[in-house]
Amino acid sequence: MNYDQQIRDFPYFVRPSQNTFITGACTVPGCGSTIAFYNGLSVFNPREGNNKIVLGKVDYAFSNKHTFTAQYNMHRWDSPNGVQTQPVISVSPSANGKDVVKTDFALFSMNSVVSQKWLNEARVQIGRDFEAQEPNTPNGPGTTVTGGIDIGIPNFLPRPKYPDERRYQFIDNVTYYAGAHSVKTGFDINYVQENLINLFQGAGIYAYPNINAIASDCPPAAQGCTPLVTGTSSDQRHYTSYNQAFDLRGAGFAGDVQFPTTDYNWFIQDNWRLNNQLTLNLGVRWEYQKFPQPTETETNGVKFTGNPAYPATVTFHQDKNNFGPRVGFTYDVMGTHTTVVRGGWGVYYGRSSNSVISSALTNNGVTFASYNFSPTTAGAPAYPNIFTSLPPTAARPSIQYLSPSLERPEINMAELTVDRSIGTDITVSASYLYSKGSHLPTFLDTNLNPANSQVEFVVDGQSKGVFPFFRGTRPDANINNAIEVADIVDSTYNAMVLQVNKRFNKGLLFNANYTLSKSEDTGQNSTTFISNFATMVDPFNNDAEKGPASFDRRHRGVVSVHYAPNYLWGIQLGGTGTFESALPLNPTISINSGALNGTGAVSTQSVNGTGASNRSPWDTRNGFRGTGRKTIDTRVSKSFNLGGRKELVALWEAFNIFNTTNYTAFGTTKYRAASSTYDATTNKAVVNLTTDPGFGVPSAASNTLFGPRDMQIGFRFLW
């Protein structure tokens, strides 16, 4: 039985996400009060983390052929202000909250020697995972400002259950030995009962483009702020967008969702030793993730029905043909264990997250209805008002659904490695790694007609080119966005890895590796829920999204050393250095309030009228870079013999000993749309933009792995 408890006090500092936010142009009457309000948020705030872990394990041998193991894991986490975990954030305390985790898992396994040739392993897992996030501000609205600090309830809270999950899993593997073959086969059934309570954007969320816009409407807590009132419809409506969702099932429902998922997996593999130099590994794996069907799923006695007007919300496609072959080999070139070549290739599949399934079950305009407003939309609220009931009938909800032909993400992976021994304690290796992804998900707005106009973008008086522009109305007038989870993204990854390892000998251990890599894709993202808008610039041209992957780190090197010679009287020295090149930055456009009014755009929330991604279309996606990171950690220890088997070890550790500043966030707003015109004769719009000086400027530093210099002293007693 093991018990571990940690009580942590780790305050956080609040600051704007871009350095130029406070100093941006601000000319309206409420500027002084608004600037003072945001400056007052830039302080340290308390945050706690209370962590408890229990691990219990019992092994029992029924006989020399049958061994039984029972294991229990418990985790409890309670963290006031712990929804946001970074040391520096652009989230005020009012937009933070309490994070709670309660997990209990029991694992039972039985290993049996059936005969000299047959082995069996059976495992059962039963567990629950309860997680919740409680907002500091229980009521809406929440407010975000590009480059600024979030205030009020965030769009993803409250989460009373996110999730409350029950898991029941059974695994059985059988191994058979026959001469040069070791054949293993098995299956895995994983049943999960999901229980969620989360109405995304249910409290109402306003988004503003800059400090001048929010100062025009005044943050609710900005004392003495005078809003800009001109007697027009723009009064208290200088925002970019307002979003609010509703649960349409009536009293007793506030985003409640319950549904089951079952994963079925089977595999067979053969480890075949052809001779003393060559071994092959051949296998195949089949995976099936069974989706719940809307008409067969219910919550609190109320069945989901889907939206009959949109068949894709009524029936989910079941992808059952996920067979993944795998091939691997090991070849000892000379049979002397000095030069070994290893390689492999396989096909692997990813899962669709349960949060995506939840969104597809509910965001259909019948179960949940999500409404998006621009300042000029009929019935758009005045800031900071929210809707206490459904918006006026003129407002149209958005829907989200899974593609009728959705397939699970598929990854082809291959590796080729050459290992070479040098002397008795040094090994060098060179590896080539390859990965190609297909059927990766993205979010596509299907309620758009093809572009029917053109738009020219002019930045600081210089034209950046002419692009498609979307004007007029949507083809389906009954809804706003229709966001489809579409498996149309491709990715590639190529890497070379060089390594040298010196085993511990004569008091020295040394390891070093270097990775040179390149990763590209057509808009892969790691979003675990369905976006409210299309994630590409042009929903009819996803290939235009091709560019460096968001995690494309071209260079990475790690060196570690441990030195413990006999002549240093029990003193041991160690160190690790990590060096990384920069990650990409994606240049985006912030639209000033009203900048696209009069163009006839389908949506004024993006510069090409789609309401989709606001990445600048003339720049390569992820075409810019931040700065790299490096850190050097050291460790010194000294052992003292206390007689017999008793020993005291004193140690000193320093992390980032040179206190290198490692930036972790950068301004991504590269342009600001200031005004526009439309010429009906040429059917062309012109959007005028200015360059934002905050692009690429560091806005946060340090995280868990790359923090400021930190030192600790420890003692260990052995007996």
Secondary structure, 3 states (H helix, E strand, C coil): CEEEEEEEECCEEECCCCCCCCCCCCCCCCHHHHHHHHHHHCCEECCEEEEEEEEEEEEEECCCCEEEEEEEEEEEEEECCCCCCCCEECECHHHCEEEEEEEEEEEEEEEEECCCCEEEEEEEEEEEEEEEEEECCCCCCEEEECCCCEECCCCCCCECECCEEEEEEEEEEEEEEECCEEEEEEEEEEEEEEEEECCCCCCCEEEECCHHHHHHHCCCCCCCCCCCCCCCCCCCCCCCEEEEEEECCCCCCCCEEEEEEEEEEEEEEEEEECCCCEEEEEEEEEEEEECCCHHHCEECCEECCCCCCCHHHCCCCCCCCEEEEEEEEEEECCCCCCEEEEEEEEEEECCCCHHHHHHHHHCCCCCEEEEEECCCCCCCCCCCCCCCCCCCCCCCEEEEEECCCCCCCEEEEEEEEEEEEECCCEEEEEEEEEEEEEEEEEEEECCCCCCCEEEEEEECCEEEEEEEECECCCCCCCCCCEEEEEEEEEEEEEEEEEEEEEEEECCEEEEEEEEEEEEEECCCCCCCCCCCCCCCCCCCCHHHHCEECCCCCCEEEEEEEEECCHHHCCEEEEEEEEEECCCEECCEEEECCCCCCCCCECCCCCCCCCCCCCECCCCCCCCEECCCEEEEEEEEEEEEEEECCEEEEEEEEEECCCCCCCEEEECCEEEEEEEEEEECCCCEEEEEEEECCCCCCEEEECCCCCCCCEEEEEEEEEC
